[in-house]
Amino acid sequence: MRGPQKLKFAFYWAASCGGCEIAVLDINEKILDVVQVADIVFWPVAIDIKYKDVEATPDKSIDVCFFNGAIRNSEQEYMARLLRQKSKVLVAFGSCACDGSVVGLGNLWNREKIFERAYFETPSTRNPERTTPQTSLKVPQGELELPEFYDTVKTLAQTVDVDYFISGCPPPVPRIIEALDVILSGRLPPKGSSFLLNKSVCDECPREKKDRKITQVKRIYEIDDDFKTCFLEQGVICMGPATRGGCSAQCLKANIPCTGCGGPAPRVEDQGAAMISAFASITADPKVIEQVVDPIGTFYKYSLANSILRRRVMR
Amino acid sequence: MEEVKVGVFLSDCGGQIAKILDFEALTNFVKTVPGVTLVARGSEFWRGQGLQTIVDAVKTKKINRVVVAEAVPKISEVAVAKAVEAAGLNPHLVEVLDLKDHCAWPHRDTPKEATEKAKAMLLAAIEKAKLLEPIEKAEFPAVKSVLVIGGGIAGMQAAEDLADMGFQVYLVEKEPFLGGLAAKAVRFFPTDDCAICIQSPKDLAAVTQTSRKCVYRSGFSEIPNLNILTNAKIVKVEGSPGNFRVTVERKPRYVDEKKCVACDLCTIVCPVEVLDEYNAKLSKRKAIYINKPLVYPPAYVIDAKACKFHECAKCVEVCPTKAINLDQKTEQVTLNVGSIIVATGFREYDPSVIKEYHYGEYSDVVTHLELARMLDAFGPTGGVPIKPSDGQPAKRIVFVQCVGSRDRRWNPYCSSICCMISLKHATMIKEAFPDADVTICYIDIRTTGREHEYYYERARDMGVKFVKGRPSEIVHDPATNTLIVEVEDELLRRLLELEADLVVLATAMVPSEDAKELAQMLGIELDQDGFFKEYNAKLRPTETKRRGIFICGGAVFPKDAPTTSLHAHSAAVKAAKFLMNGKIVKDLKVAVVNQDYCGNCQFCPVTCPYGAITLEPKGDGHFAAKVSEILCEGCGVCVGTCPVGAIELRHLKPSQISAQIKALLSINGTSKPLVLAFSCSECGHAAVDSSGMAMMNYPANVRVLRVPCTGVIQVQHILEAFRAGAQGVMVVGCKPDGCHYEVGSQKAKQKVEMAKRLLQAYGIEPERLEMFNLVFIEGDKFAEAAKTMTEKVEKLGPLQLA
């Protein structure tokens, strides 16, 4: 336990779905330990504190900032920079902040294409004036500003210096608790560490590994799952072998293949390429390769923005 | 850690390549690279004064990493490594590159561009050298003893060779007697000498009095160091090369080989008679028996399926030496051997599945082995071919070739020896019975060996008839008890109905029944037809992918006796070479697993072509991969598979690959888009070498990065190359079925195909990535590929990555 001086925590939400915020609450009664030793000084989803209040606090006055979400627009980038400046320790919290996650799949397109889809093409949209978000708009009352929507989604670490990572969509609760314990104890690991495990999801998976052969690619509804055998051996692509573990293979225990939210293994730069290398190496029949219809959606669901190529080349 | 000090030695090949490359510019460039403490230029550095320069610099501790730009990298690599080792530096801290064949010669028309490429090559070598780490030698103890499985021609030959060389040899034969298939064959072609001689030692000092050619007067069993275990089979193989523990199960013989004097009293009193399988069931034998005329061991055996044991026990009563023990049990023996030779031979295919020939239904349709027993003067018919249906002499004999072979329904391959066997048997019959009417129905007569064609001519001269055609059916006429062979004579274009007393099927030769089980136990491969697969048919014909395990004789493919002998000698030499020092010394250029990161996905053991990766239990149902240092060949296929980067090659770390990618692409100096070619160290690099040696031209924008095998390449390396500025990526490996590491090239191909699909999804033209499968003599194809790739990439326009 800390002395009378309480720690200052901040939570922020950039381009993400909000699930990470819920995950913070999923620690249940552990939150009581946290508030005993820490004050939450900034948490837009729960507490009404304005950006200007953060701007006004001295640099490095926040002890730990848990930042979830990717960097999709200029506001998020601004807040990332601001919170970096104000925080002693910055934690990339969740897949979006760490690897871009599903938000990062926006890198298959650019602003123009995304706007076109979102503001013109979707069946529920009626937009005869073809209005799209502008960064500034003059109205009688003055000039309005909106954040700039970027072409490319970036991860937190591609934007500012990050101290620790805790990936997952959302991060697994036991790992959040461990991370908090470590932080509260003051025994911080080396910079750049992840609070997930070094081993992959495959190591935690209860399913049986037999001949380790992939003979076909199927969607999950196309197989008659025996609830025992490794999904890959049944033809369903599972990202477990290439995904950083720590989730106790929750999805697999619920009979759903891993889609890779833990991000790349610690010694791997590009999660998708690592799984593709393994997949292509153990495939007995070259025809299986042709059955993969969506390589990025399959192998880079959570890591496109943090991959070597980062985004699709647009023409 | 000691500070890295790189010495760079630039050979201008006697000034030759200095006419193209600007050595002054290169020297000045190298001097600016951080970590380089010494740069020297000379005529050559792999021998003589040049090599002494390197040695002196190492000895005086001016440098601790050596980069040599030399003209003959394959030779100089070895020579420099040896010299620096003697000077006290680990020999694996040397990096050699070839500025002549990989730069100056192919780019001689664009010397400026060549010089810029040379800078990039040197930078890559230096950056790699900085990351090189010492690799130690390991010593594994090796037992100087060999297990030979199979007591036919091949096994006996190999066993004899090894025993004579002083190795402790265990010869294990599953039958009660040695000799194998050949012992039943009566005579061998083309010499027509009797087959039994295979059991005699050829040049044994201890039994010089024995005839070189006859088992009858031989002393095979008396060869020192040779232990013969008949009636025995392998049930378990453990351990590693140099130190296998093999469990052998010996069925009871019920007769003590050491006491039995082969007096025959037991067979006289034995009341049980059964069909004699050795004699193709054409005669009967007793439940206690010995194969005639003479075999090893010269001791009786009891057929446990037929014997009444204690109910009868008459043999026990009469045996003068009390050699018979009816209570003998199956026993297990564990052998500790350094290497294993598989010589399990082949067998005749059972032709009863081929319905149109009615084998097994018409008793006068027989196989070659059955005919051979008839033609044996000691055999069941005293050397006379008969009709098994009525025992009458067979006067009209028709041979049918390619039964179950060269036929996609059964076995597609040619068994290679059946034509000669038919010719042998036909001439033997004609010699003994000139009036016999002998016809051979063939598709092609294949007499490819030395003297074999004369053998065919002799058969024709003796009146053997040849009909080109594969019989469509064998019909039995019950009225005359005659067989009618229906065949279309393709040369005369007419249908023939050949009447025959006896039809002999030249059946396919197929792998021995236990081949699959044995291959599994030993961890070695079978080919598509089920024969034991050699490491490389051309250069390592009797080695397998597992060190210390060798194969020879008919187990590899059907062979005649002379070829089998040769093969057996080869296997013996290989086994001896492997064990002769009593230890196996190996540079640890192997893969190593960091078990802290191994995610138990269990992919690498499946992809390893050498069975070198096992799963080590880590408790709680968890496993981690472990590489056997002695089995690993260092290809890196496992590294190219591992989805978590837990495996690395000691001799090519991921950081070294990345550093080279960046360096090679950091300088262009040409007007063309950069292309990176990953090449394997074997055929791929050889093709690059030969294109340079043959002075073929290709543009200097193409840069080559050598890896041990293309199987090590991961998709991320390809992406890294694009990220580092490559506009095109080539992967140059061996032919898929000629890969020096078996599966690497094929796995690389699959990764490239998958990566192409990925590139497409990334909006990058998949044509920017191509795999090429080349061999040494295809230097022209490499040059062509490099040119085509460059043109293609130029046409596609610049690749702009975000």
Interface residues (C-beta under 8 A of the other chain):
Chain A: L108 D151 T152 N198 K199 S200 V201 C202 D203 K209 D211 R212 K213 G240 P241 A242 G245 A265 P266 R267 V268 E269 D270 G272 A273 A274 M275 I276 S277 A278 F279 A280 S281 I282 T283 P286 I289 E290 V292 D294 P295 I296 F299 S307 I308 L309 R310 R311 R312 V313 M314 R315
Chain B: N594 D596 Y597 C598 G599 N600 C601 Q602 F603 P605 V606 T607 H622 V637 G640 T641 C642 P643 V644 G645 A646 G711 Q714 V715 Q716 I718 L719 E720 F722 R723 K747 K749 Q750 K751 E753 M754 A755 R757 L758 A761 Y762 G763 I764 L799 Q800 L801 A802
